[in-house]
Amino acid sequence: MGEVAVNGRGPVMAGDPIEEVMLNGTVSESKENVEGFINGAVELTERVKRRAKRPSKFMTKELSRANSDTQVIAPLRALKNSRKSRNGFGRGLPKKGGAGGKGTWGALGSELAEEEVDGAIDSNDPNYDEANPENREFKIKVIDLDRSNEELQKQISSLVAEYFDHGDTQETYLSLEELQVSTRAHLVLVTAVELAMDHKPSHREMTSVLLADLYGHLLFEPHYTKGYDTLIKNLNELVLDTPDAPTILGNFIARSIADDCIPPKFLQSYKGKVDCEHAVVTLARSDSLLSMRHGLVRLDNVWGVGGGTRPVKYLVKQMVLLLEEYLSSSDINEATRCLQELEVPHFHHELVYEAVVMAIEKMDTRTSKMMIELLGSLHRAIIITPTQMRAGFVRVYEDMPQICVDVPPAYTILEKFVMQCQSQKVVGDDVVKKLPVRGRKRFVSEGDGGRVKDDAYF
């Protein structure tokens, strides 16, 4: 078995090479395959051309790294997971163009083709194609409207806090609209006002602007009425966290009336119907603001003008008045509060400048001591930063020639003041090194040819 006779020649084994198989006494030029069965039947057919797999360069390198003494080479994981073609005729590119296998992103541009195939299946999608004949199923996002008031107020509070950062009322309106608060829209007003009570006046102004812009879109007159009514009833709890809550709420109500969000009769409906003393203060505050001359116009600035938008002359005047009041009352806490209410941290160098100049012009020990105590307190509380403190002293140094005209001993007073500030760690050595020194006049005896020097300072 296993032998085949061809034209009288010896038996041909199935494993013999094709070149040694003789057809009609000669070697076949076409190199046809000999396919047959072991039982003696022989069938000649054309050869199926197959190319042997040759090891790739990557495989050759990996095999060369193996131990030459060992004949058995364990299969390498790197070879197994290689995505390069193994037929030896590839260009070294990944199989399937990088579109197949685990962890691949697909072929380049496949995401575009996928979008074209799938398309938009939501009728509310701007890319929805009405001519699409396919009726495919899609998931609908279900919004849970059974939220408690506390959960809803927490979500509104986060959106209002973001509004304080960017100041875009349109963006805030779109975000609030997504919460589906139409049935409980008054909670927007309640949450915004309660949050603004704990913030500075500029944020209260932003809250008033937001409430005015939401009128006619998300909030309507019944929502304002119900919201302010809720706040008036909760005043006893609000004063525990914010003692000025009655006054602040009165300002909000008056501002909403001035913005035509609620009618003036809102205040009249409460007359004789409230027993809470805090509610009485709130209603009286609103009534007084509306009844003053040009009240509706002045209510635009009921929270004051923002720090960065006020004129420089106004800020300088306020800081001078602050220092004069401090000299008369010696109340550092009040001076600190007034400075923070101005909300101009970038302009604190003006306070340092005015304090040093005032100490020079007063020319008394009490003023210098009080100014050093004030600057030291503001410096330790980091209300005035070291940069602003340094800028204020440098400004005084630059203006010393003009200050010396009105106060001749200005250089001596300034040197003493700066040294005391350094001992209190108000200023650093870099400020002391820049301290100017007044030059002295040089006379004829010093060899100047009878001329007096004009440059009295350096």
C-alpha positions as CSV (number, residue, x, y, z in Angstrom):
1,M,0.0,0.0,0.0
2,G,1.1,3.5,-0.6
3,E,2.8,2.6,-4.0
4,V,1.7,3.8,-7.4
5,A,3.2,2.5,-10.7
6,V,3.5,4.9,-13.6
7,N,4.3,3.6,-17.2
8,G,6.3,0.6,-16.0
9,R,8.6,2.4,-13.7
10,G,9.1,1.4,-10.2
11,P,6.6,2.2,-7.6
12,V,6.2,5.8,-6.8
13,M,5.6,6.6,-3.2
14,A,3.1,9.2,-2.2
15,G,5.7,11.2,-0.4
16,D,8.2,11.4,-3.4
17,P,8.7,14.8,-4.9
18,I,6.8,15.7,-8.0
19,E,9.9,16.3,-10.1
20,E,10.7,12.6,-10.0
21,V,7.3,11.4,-11.2
22,M,7.8,10.4,-14.9
23,L,5.0,10.9,-17.4
24,N,5.6,9.0,-20.7
25,G,9.3,8.6,-19.8
26,T,10.0,12.3,-19.2
27,V,9.7,14.6,-16.3
28,S,6.5,16.6,-16.6
29,E,7.2,20.2,-17.7
30,S,4.0,21.4,-16.3
31,K,4.8,19.9,-12.9
32,E,1.3,18.5,-12.4
33,N,0.3,17.1,-9.1
34,V,-0.2,13.4,-8.7
35,E,-3.2,12.8,-6.7
36,G,-4.4,9.3,-6.1
37,F,-5.6,6.8,-3.6
38,I,-3.6,4.2,-2.0
39,N,-5.7,1.4,-3.6
40,G,-4.0,2.0,-6.9
41,A,-6.3,4.5,-8.6
42,V,-4.4,7.5,-10.0
43,E,-5.8,10.8,-11.1
44,L,-3.8,13.6,-12.7
45,T,-5.0,17.2,-12.3
46,E,-3.6,20.6,-12.7
47,R,-1.5,21.8,-9.7
48,V,-3.1,24.2,-7.2
49,K,-0.6,26.9,-6.9
50,R,0.2,27.6,-3.3
51,R,3.0,29.8,-1.9
52,A,4.8,28.8,1.2
53,K,4.5,31.0,4.2
54,R,7.8,32.6,5.0
55,P,8.6,34.1,8.4
56,S,8.3,37.8,8.6
57,K,11.1,40.1,9.7
58,F,9.4,40.6,13.0
59,M,9.2,36.8,13.6
60,T,12.8,36.3,12.5
61,K,14.0,38.8,15.0
62,E,12.0,37.2,17.8
63,L,13.2,33.7,17.0
64,S,16.8,34.8,16.9
65,R,16.5,36.0,20.5
66,A,15.7,32.5,21.6
67,N,18.3,30.3,23.1
68,S,20.3,28.6,20.4
69,D,21.1,25.5,22.5
70,T,17.4,24.8,22.9
71,Q,15.7,23.2,19.9
72,V,12.2,23.6,21.3
73,I,11.0,27.3,21.2
74,A,7.9,28.2,23.1
75,P,5.4,30.2,21.2
76,L,5.9,33.9,21.9
77,R,2.8,35.9,23.0
78,A,4.1,38.8,20.9
79,L,4.0,36.6,17.8
80,K,0.6,35.3,18.6
81,N,-0.9,38.8,19.0
82,S,0.9,40.3,16.1
83,R,-1.5,42.0,13.7
84,K,1.0,42.1,10.8
85,S,0.5,39.8,7.8
86,R,2.3,36.5,8.1
87,N,2.5,35.5,4.5
88,G,5.8,37.4,4.0
89,F,4.5,39.5,1.2
90,G,2.8,42.2,3.2
91,R,4.0,45.8,3.6
92,G,4.1,45.6,7.4
93,L,0.6,47.2,7.8
94,P,-1.9,45.9,10.3
95,K,-4.5,43.4,9.2
96,K,-7.8,44.7,7.9
97,G,-6.4,48.2,7.8
98,G,-6.5,48.5,11.6
99,A,-10.3,48.0,11.6
100,G,-10.4,44.6,13.2
101,G,-9.4,42.9,16.4
102,K,-9.9,43.7,20.0
103,G,-9.2,47.2,21.2
104,T,-9.2,48.8,17.7
105,W,-11.1,52.0,16.8
106,G,-12.0,50.8,13.3
107,A,-10.9,52.0,9.9
108,L,-10.3,55.7,9.3
109,G,-13.6,57.4,8.4
110,S,-15.7,54.5,9.6
111,E,-17.5,56.7,12.1
112,L,-18.8,58.9,9.3
113,A,-20.1,55.9,7.4
114,E,-21.8,54.7,10.5
115,E,-23.6,58.0,11.0
116,E,-24.7,57.9,7.4
117,V,-26.1,54.4,7.8
118,D,-27.7,55.0,11.2
119,G,-28.7,58.6,10.9
120,A,-30.8,60.5,13.4
121,I,-33.8,58.5,14.7
122,D,-35.2,61.1,17.1
123,S,-37.8,63.4,15.6
124,N,-36.5,66.2,17.8
125,D,-33.0,65.8,16.5
126,P,-32.0,68.6,14.0
127,N,-30.4,66.0,11.8
128,Y,-33.6,63.9,11.6
129,D,-34.5,62.8,8.1
130,E,-38.2,62.6,7.5
131,A,-37.7,60.7,4.3
132,N,-36.0,57.8,6.1
133,P,-38.2,54.8,5.5
134,E,-36.8,52.8,8.4
135,N,-38.8,52.8,11.6
136,R,-36.2,51.9,14.1
137,E,-36.8,51.8,17.8
138,F,-35.0,54.3,20.0
139,K,-34.9,54.9,23.8
140,I,-36.6,57.8,25.3
141,K,-35.0,59.5,28.3
142,V,-37.4,59.5,31.2
143,I,-37.2,62.5,33.6
144,D,-38.3,61.8,37.1
145,L,-40.6,64.6,38.1
146,D,-41.4,63.2,41.5
147,R,-38.6,65.1,43.2
148,S,-39.0,66.6,46.6
149,N,-38.6,70.4,47.0
150,E,-35.3,69.9,48.8
151,E,-33.8,68.0,45.9
152,L,-35.1,70.5,43.4
153,Q,-33.8,73.4,45.4
154,K,-30.4,71.8,45.6
155,Q,-30.2,71.5,41.8
156,I,-31.4,75.1,41.4
157,S,-28.8,76.3,43.9
158,S,-25.9,74.7,42.0
159,L,-27.1,76.5,38.8
160,V,-27.4,79.8,40.5
161,A,-23.9,79.4,42.0
162,E,-22.6,78.8,38.5
163,Y,-24.4,81.9,37.3
164,F,-22.5,84.0,39.9
165,D,-19.3,82.8,38.1
166,H,-20.2,83.4,34.4
167,G,-23.1,86.0,34.7
168,D,-24.9,84.7,31.6
169,T,-28.6,84.8,32.2
170,Q,-29.5,83.1,28.9
171,E,-27.3,80.1,29.8
172,T,-28.9,79.9,33.3
173,Y,-32.4,80.1,31.8
174,L,-31.7,77.2,29.5
175,S,-30.3,75.1,32.4
176,L,-33.3,75.9,34.6
177,E,-35.7,75.0,31.7
178,E,-34.1,71.5,31.5
179,L,-35.1,70.9,35.2
180,Q,-38.8,71.0,34.2
181,V,-39.7,73.3,37.1
182,S,-42.8,74.9,35.5
183,T,-45.2,73.6,38.2
184,R,-42.8,74.8,41.0
185,A,-41.2,77.7,39.3
186,H,-41.5,79.9,42.5
187,L,-38.8,77.7,44.0
188,V,-36.3,79.4,41.6
189,L,-37.0,82.8,43.2
190,V,-36.9,81.4,46.7
191,T,-33.6,79.6,46.2
192,A,-31.9,82.4,44.3
193,V,-32.9,85.0,47.0
194,E,-31.8,82.8,49.9
195,L,-28.5,82.1,48.2
196,A,-27.9,85.8,47.5
197,M,-28.4,86.7,51.1
198,D,-25.2,84.9,52.0
199,H,-23.2,86.6,49.2
200,K,-21.9,90.0,48.6
201,P,-23.9,93.0,47.1
202,S,-22.6,92.4,43.6
203,H,-24.0,88.9,43.6
204,R,-27.3,90.3,44.9
205,E,-27.4,92.7,42.0
206,M,-26.8,89.8,39.6
207,T,-29.6,87.9,41.3
208,S,-32.0,90.8,40.7
209,V,-30.9,91.0,37.0
210,L,-31.6,87.2,36.7
211,L,-35.0,87.4,38.2
212,A,-35.9,90.3,35.9
213,D,-34.7,88.5,32.8
214,L,-36.6,85.3,33.7
215,Y,-39.9,87.2,33.7
216,G,-42.2,86.2,30.9
217,H,-40.0,83.1,30.1
218,L,-39.8,80.9,33.2
219,L,-41.3,83.1,35.9
220,F,-44.6,84.9,35.8
221,E,-46.4,87.2,38.2
222,P,-48.0,84.4,40.3
223,H,-44.6,82.8,40.7
224,Y,-43.1,86.1,42.0
225,T,-46.0,86.6,44.4
226,K,-45.9,83.0,45.7
227,G,-42.1,83.1,46.0
228,Y,-41.9,86.4,48.0
229,D,-44.8,85.2,50.2
230,T,-42.8,82.1,51.0
231,L,-39.8,84.1,51.9
232,I,-41.8,86.5,54.1
233,K,-43.2,83.5,56.0
234,N,-39.7,82.0,56.5
235,L,-38.1,85.3,57.8
236,N,-37.9,83.9,61.3
237,E,-35.6,81.1,60.1
238,L,-33.6,83.3,57.7
239,V,-32.6,85.9,60.3
240,L,-30.7,83.1,62.2
241,D,-28.2,82.8,59.4
242,T,-28.5,86.4,58.0
243,P,-29.4,89.0,60.6
244,D,-30.0,91.6,57.8
245,A,-32.5,89.3,56.0
246,P,-35.5,91.6,56.5
247,T,-33.7,94.6,54.9
248,I,-32.3,92.5,52.1
249,L,-35.6,90.9,51.3
250,G,-37.2,94.4,51.3
251,N,-34.7,95.5,48.7
252,F,-35.5,92.5,46.5
253,I,-39.2,93.1,46.6
254,A,-38.8,96.8,45.8
255,R,-36.4,96.0,42.9
256,S,-38.9,93.5,41.5
257,I,-41.7,96.1,41.6
258,A,-39.3,98.6,39.9
259,D,-38.6,95.9,37.2
260,D,-42.4,95.5,36.6
261,C,-42.3,91.9,37.7
262,I,-45.0,92.4,40.4
263,P,-47.5,95.2,40.8
264,P,-47.2,97.8,43.6
265,K,-50.5,96.4,45.1
266,F,-48.4,93.5,46.3
267,L,-47.4,95.6,49.3
268,Q,-50.9,96.8,50.0
269,S,-52.2,93.3,50.3
270,Y,-50.1,92.7,53.4
271,K,-51.1,95.8,55.3
272,G,-52.6,94.9,58.6
273,K,-52.3,91.2,57.9
274,V,-48.8,90.4,59.3
275,D,-47.8,89.9,62.9
276,C,-44.1,89.0,62.5
277,E,-41.9,91.9,63.4
278,H,-39.4,90.9,60.7
279,A,-42.1,90.9,58.0
280,V,-43.1,94.4,59.1
281,V,-39.5,95.6,58.7
282,T,-39.4,94.1,55.2
283,L,-42.6,95.7,54.0
284,A,-41.6,99.0,55.5
285,R,-38.2,98.9,53.8
286,S,-39.8,98.2,50.4
287,D,-42.4,100.9,50.9
288,S,-39.8,103.5,51.8
289,L,-37.6,102.7,48.8
290,L,-40.6,103.0,46.4
291,S,-42.0,106.2,48.0
292,M,-38.7,108.2,47.9
293,R,-38.2,110.8,45.2
294,H,-37.2,109.2,41.9
295,G,-37.4,105.9,43.8
296,L,-37.9,103.6,40.7
297,V,-34.8,105.1,39.1
298,R,-32.7,104.9,42.2
299,L,-33.6,101.3,42.7
300,D,-31.4,100.3,39.8
301,N,-28.5,100.9,42.2
302,V,-30.2,99.5,45.3
303,W,-27.2,97.2,45.8
304,G,-24.7,99.8,44.9
305,V,-22.5,100.0,41.9
306,G,-20.1,97.1,41.2
307,G,-16.5,97.7,42.4
308,G,-14.8,97.4,39.0
309,T,-17.3,99.7,37.3
310,R,-17.1,102.6,39.7
311,P,-15.1,105.7,38.8
312,V,-11.5,105.9,40.2
313,K,-12.2,109.3,41.8
314,Y,-15.2,107.9,43.7
315,L,-13.0,105.0,45.0
316,V,-10.3,107.4,46.1
317,K,-12.8,109.6,47.9
318,Q,-14.3,106.6,49.7
319,M,-10.9,105.3,50.9
320,V,-9.9,108.8,52.2
321,L,-13.2,109.0,54.1
322,L,-12.6,105.5,55.4
323,L,-9.2,106.5,56.8
324,E,-10.5,109.7,58.3
325,E,-13.3,107.8,60.0
326,Y,-10.8,105.3,61.3
327,L,-8.7,108.0,62.8
328,S,-11.7,109.3,64.7
329,S,-13.1,106.0,65.8
330,S,-10.0,103.7,66.1
331,D,-12.2,100.8,65.0
332,I,-10.1,98.5,62.8
333,N,-13.0,96.0,62.3
334,E,-15.3,98.8,60.8
335,A,-12.5,100.0,58.6
336,T,-11.9,96.4,57.3
337,R,-15.6,95.9,56.6
338,C,-15.9,99.2,54.7
339,L,-12.8,98.2,52.6
340,Q,-14.2,94.8,51.7
341,E,-17.6,96.3,50.8
342,L,-15.9,98.4,48.1
343,E,-15.0,95.1,46.4
344,V,-11.9,96.4,44.6
345,P,-9.0,94.1,45.7
346,H,-7.0,95.2,42.6
347,F,-7.2,98.8,43.9
348,H,-6.0,98.3,47.5
349,H,-2.7,99.9,46.8
350,E,-4.6,103.2,46.8
351,L,-5.5,102.7,50.5
352,V,-1.8,102.0,51.3
353,Y,-0.8,105.2,49.4
354,E,-3.4,107.4,51.1
355,A,-2.5,105.9,54.5
356,V,1.3,106.7,54.1
357,V,0.6,110.1,52.7
358,M,-1.8,110.9,55.6
359,A,0.8,109.8,58.1
360,I,3.4,112.1,56.5
361,E,1.0,115.1,56.3
362,K,-0.3,114.8,59.9
363,M,3.3,114.7,61.3
364,D,2.2,113.2,64.6
365,T,3.0,109.9,66.4
366,R,-0.6,108.9,66.9
367,T,-1.5,109.0,63.2
368,S,1.6,107.0,62.3
369,K,1.0,104.4,64.9
370,M,-2.7,103.9,64.0
371,M,-1.9,103.6,60.3
372,I,0.8,101.0,61.0
373,E,-1.7,99.0,63.1
374,L,-4.4,99.2,60.3
375,L,-1.9,98.2,57.6
376,G,-0.6,95.4,59.8
377,S,-4.1,94.0,60.5
378,L,-5.0,94.1,56.8
379,H,-1.7,92.4,55.9
380,R,-2.1,89.6,58.4
381,A,-5.7,89.0,57.3
382,I,-4.4,88.9,53.7
383,I,-7.0,91.4,52.7
384,I,-4.2,93.5,51.3
385,T,-1.8,91.3,49.4
386,P,2.0,91.8,49.6
387,T,1.9,92.9,45.9
388,Q,-0.7,95.6,46.6
389,M,1.3,96.7,49.8
390,R,4.5,97.0,47.8
391,A,2.8,98.9,45.0
392,G,1.4,101.5,47.5
393,F,4.8,102.2,49.0
394,V,6.5,102.4,45.6
395,R,3.9,105.0,44.5
396,V,4.7,107.1,47.6
397,Y,8.5,106.9,46.8
398,E,7.8,108.2,43.3
399,D,5.8,111.1,44.5
400,M,8.2,112.2,47.3
401,P,9.5,115.2,45.3
402,Q,6.0,116.7,45.2
403,I,5.1,115.7,48.7
404,C,8.3,117.3,50.0
405,V,7.2,120.7,48.7
406,D,4.3,120.8,51.1
407,V,5.9,118.8,53.9
408,P,9.7,119.6,54.1
409,P,10.6,116.9,56.6
410,A,8.8,114.3,54.5
411,Y,11.9,112.2,53.9
412,T,12.6,111.9,57.6
413,I,9.0,111.0,58.5
414,L,8.8,108.5,55.6
415,E,12.0,106.7,56.7
416,K,10.8,106.4,60.3
417,F,7.4,105.2,59.1
418,V,8.9,102.5,56.8
419,M,11.3,101.3,59.5
420,Q,8.4,100.8,61.9
421,C,6.4,99.0,59.2
422,Q,9.4,96.7,58.7
423,S,9.6,95.9,62.5
424,Q,5.9,95.0,62.4
425,K,6.5,92.8,59.3
426,V,4.2,94.8,57.2
427,V,6.7,95.3,54.4
428,G,9.8,93.3,53.4
429,D,13.4,94.2,52.9
430,D,12.8,94.8,49.2
431,V,10.6,97.8,50.0
432,V,13.1,99.2,52.5
433,K,15.9,99.0,50.0
434,K,14.0,101.2,47.6
435,L,13.5,103.9,50.3
436,P,14.6,107.2,48.7
437,V,17.1,109.5,50.4
438,R,17.0,113.3,50.0
439,G,20.3,114.8,48.6
440,R,22.0,117.8,50.2
441,K,23.1,121.0,48.5
442,R,26.7,121.3,47.5
443,F,28.4,124.6,47.8
444,V,31.4,126.5,46.3
445,S,33.9,125.2,48.8
446,E,33.5,121.7,47.5
447,G,34.9,122.8,44.1
448,D,31.9,123.4,42.0
449,G,33.0,126.8,40.6
450,G,30.6,128.9,42.6
451,R,27.4,127.1,41.3
452,V,24.8,125.5,43.4
453,K,23.5,122.1,42.3
454,D,20.0,122.1,40.9
455,D,19.3,118.4,41.4
456,A,18.4,118.4,45.1
457,Y,17.1,114.8,45.0
458,F,18.4,111.6,43.7
